[in-house]
């Protein structure tokens, strides 16, 4: 089996090109590691390295408990499959102990693998500039920096999916299907599925692209009655059935590990939910593709857009009215939100990361970007169907019967893999959220971002240099990076401040499990099992009453009611103040309280 460098050299040309490709591969890894390192350093500066962040406190509990006891029991609050990530974390825990920081750094390394592998995959069909731009939409956006220095499941699952797509390229390229590479790619996608169920997008993309490239419609000379085509189709069906059987067995086994059923919260009416989930996920994706939305309409695209102007106008109006009627913001607001990512994980009112005017501009950009991208997709699909109807005529098929090298070369599968994977990622997220009544979150669609960007840039390519497209895309990336840096830095500052609040309370003599220094600190330090029973108790955070039975609270953490107030508040025992790069202050206080508690 050929090495990756040999395969890249085969795709990019001569030995000289192979040497250039090896240098390019090395540079891609260096840049990806540098990006990961910058996010790690930023988290460390603000005290977030080694602090549980967002929902990952639940995953730390599972990983550490599995290491101590060898018994895996999933709490009812955890909705992702996760078992693959818990098992993969055991060697790290064996070497570094029950260290939050060690697992975060391991995920940061996986984030570098994701960025570098995505770039190398996209280089099969994009020039350097546009491959960099596609990956940068993810790397500099408002979600990746926070997720990559945590133990959340999105980065490990995406790393495995990208590696699966990379393995699928040599499997599908060429006149014959390479079954060894195909099995390897499906195995990687199954490993990704064991971490997060949305990884179903990877095998769907691989098998659909395999059928498209090597099935009867892959080339004019491939007929349905060809024995080789029949063998390929039977093999793909068998591979798909085996994969589905393995995934189903994994889901059933995972269900036996849950301690008790998860309680469902009240749901909104079906029609409203469909609108909320669809519009929220599409506009969130559209915002992170904003630089691409500017670039795909470069050149003649803007002239064609004039003929289709009612569609983007209708989409903008429709999305705006949906958000207004349902009273939900256009953006889903899990990581990217006015008050910062997971700002509701501490009692009180969070300061605003963005001003009201900037926030409205962000939502407007998300709305317009989504409308342009959807219009572009409709226009391109219409053109494609029109061309296909012409080329499927008997005379056209006879004229296109290939000979010699053209027949042997086959179809490049990488662009199709990117398009199908990107679309499937968003579509599956919408379907799963509607079926399971799960709340849609912006981090669910991050895996689709670089691949949708690359697919859009690929189908909008022009033979003539388009300097304007490069310039507007670069400007869009700068604006996206400005929002991303602001959001990621604020997230690290907030998470570090909460963790510091808990540490200072412990130094003041309080037991860690009795300190409510936010959702993550309180959850990670509880000795009792996690439950999921929606209850409310006046004066205490929802996670205290909802996730734990009879929890003790001696210190109640909260945002300072008046951040500039210097004198101690009534009952204040600890105070923490942290400042972001943009000058935003997080002032947190801990007040003494008594919920099943005896003060030290």
Buried (B, 14 or more C-beta within 10 A) or exposed (E): EEEEEEBBBBBBEEEEBBEBBEEBBEEBBEBBBEBBBBBBEBBBBBBBBBBBBBBBBBBBBBBBBBBEEEEBEBBBBBBBBBBBBBBBBEEBBEEBEEBBBBBBBBBBBBBBBBBBBBBBBBBBBBEEEBBBBBBBBBBBBBBBBBBBBBBBBBBBBBBBBBBBBBBBBBBBBBBEBBEEBBBBBBBBBBBBBBBBBBBBBBBBBBBBBBBBBBBBBBBBEBEEEEEEBEEBBEBBEEBBEEBEEBBEEBEEEBEEBBBEEBEEEEEEEEEBBBBBBBBBBBBBBBBBBBBBBBBBBBBEBEEBBEEBEEBBEEBBEBBBEBBEEBEBBBBBBBBBBBBBBBBBBBBBEBBBBBEEEBBEBBBBBBBBBBBBBBBBBBBBEEEEEEEEEEEEEEEEEEEEEEEEEEEEEBBBBBBBBBBBBBBBBBBBBBEBBBEEEBBBBBBBBBBBBBBBBBBBBBBBBEEEEBEEBBEBBBEBBEBBBEBBBBBBBBBBBBBBBBBBBBBBBBEBEBBBBBBBBBBBBBBBBBEEBBBBEEEEEEEBBBBBBBBBEEBBBBBBBBBBEEEEEEEEBEEBBBBBEBEBBEEBBBBBBBBBBEBEBEEE
